[in-house]
């Protein structure tokens, strides 16, 4: 736009219009910034709640893992005893069968 042919009054009017447009833009930016700030606070609260839930879940998983390890250890111990007992029972049965066969 060529401003050289404009009168002083017209230039002042153009400048006032530009100032109004800039004010509107700044007001919109300020409003948007306010909305973003509110959204950030809401997001922060949600993340804090999620963090609490995740920490509680993590504790429960750790407890369950410890219980599984304990149960696994007990099962291994039980199986080792069971295998030994089964072996001794089989040996005893074989001895009894052998004695029975020898006697007959």
C-alpha positions as CSV (number, residue, x, y, z in Angstrom):
1,X,0.0,0.0,0.0
2,X,1.3,3.4,-0.9
3,X,1.1,5.8,2.0
4,X,2.6,8.8,0.3
5,X,-0.7,9.9,-1.2
6,X,-2.6,9.6,2.1
7,X,-3.6,12.5,4.2
8,X,-2.5,12.9,7.8
9,X,-6.0,12.0,9.0
10,X,-6.1,8.8,6.8
11,X,-2.7,7.7,8.0
12,X,-3.9,8.2,11.6
13,X,-7.0,6.1,10.8
14,X,-4.9,3.4,9.2
15,X,-2.6,3.4,12.2
16,X,-5.5,3.1,14.6
17,X,-7.0,0.2,12.6
18,X,-3.6,-1.6,12.7
19,X,-3.4,-1.0,16.5
20,X,-6.9,-2.4,16.9
21,X,-5.9,-5.5,14.8
22,X,-2.8,-5.9,16.9
23,X,-4.8,-5.6,20.1
24,X,-7.2,-8.2,18.9
25,X,-4.4,-10.5,18.0
26,X,-2.7,-10.0,21.4
27,X,-6.0,-10.6,23.2
28,X,-6.5,-13.9,21.2
29,X,-2.9,-14.9,22.1
30,X,-3.5,-14.1,25.7
31,X,-6.7,-16.1,25.8
32,X,-5.0,-19.0,24.1
33,X,-2.2,-18.8,26.6
34,X,-4.7,-18.9,29.4
35,X,-6.4,-22.0,27.9
36,X,-3.0,-23.7,27.5
37,X,-2.2,-22.9,31.1
38,X,-5.5,-24.5,32.3
39,X,-4.9,-27.5,30.1
40,X,-1.4,-27.9,31.4
41,X,-2.6,-27.8,35.0
42,X,-5.3,-30.4,34.2
43,X,-2.7,-32.6,32.5
44,X,-0.3,-32.2,35.4
45,X,-3.0,-33.4,37.8
46,X,-3.8,-36.4,35.6
47,X,-0.1,-37.3,35.3
48,X,0.3,-37.2,39.1
49,X,-2.7,-39.4,39.6
50,X,-1.4,-41.8,36.9
51,X,2.0,-41.8,38.6
52,X,0.3,-42.8,41.9
53,X,-1.6,-45.6,40.2
54,X,1.5,-46.9,38.5
55,X,3.5,-46.8,41.7
56,X,0.8,-48.8,43.5
57,X,0.7,-51.3,40.6
58,X,4.5,-51.6,40.7
59,X,4.4,-52.4,44.4
60,X,1.7,-55.1,43.8
61,X,3.7,-56.5,40.9
62,X,6.8,-56.7,43.1
63,X,4.8,-58.4,45.9
64,X,3.4,-60.9,43.4
65,X,6.9,-61.5,42.0
66,X,8.3,-62.2,45.5
67,X,5.4,-64.5,46.2
68,X,6.0,-66.4,42.9
69,X,9.7,-66.7,43.7
70,X,8.9,-68.0,47.2
71,X,6.3,-70.5,45.8
72,X,8.7,-71.6,43.1
73,X,11.4,-72.3,45.7
74,X,8.9,-74.3,47.8
75,X,7.8,-76.2,44.7
76,X,11.4,-77.1,43.8
77,X,12.0,-78.2,47.4
78,X,8.8,-80.3,47.4
79,X,9.7,-81.8,44.0
80,X,13.2,-82.7,45.1
81,X,11.7,-84.5,48.2
82,X,9.0,-86.1,46.1
83,X,11.5,-87.4,43.5
84,X,13.7,-88.9,46.2
85,X,10.7,-90.6,47.9
86,X,9.4,-91.9,44.5
87,X,12.9,-93.3,43.8
88,X,13.0,-95.0,47.3
89,X,9.5,-96.4,46.8
90,X,10.5,-97.8,43.4
91,X,13.6,-99.4,44.8
92,X,11.6,-100.9,47.7
93,X,9.1,-102.4,45.2
94,X,11.8,-103.8,43.1
95,X,13.5,-105.4,46.2
96,X,10.1,-106.9,47.2
97,X,9.6,-108.2,43.7
98,X,13.1,-109.6,43.6
99,X,12.7,-111.4,46.9
100,X,9.3,-112.7,45.8
101,X,10.9,-114.0,42.6
102,X,13.8,-115.6,44.4
103,X,11.5,-117.4,46.9
104,X,9.3,-118.8,44.2
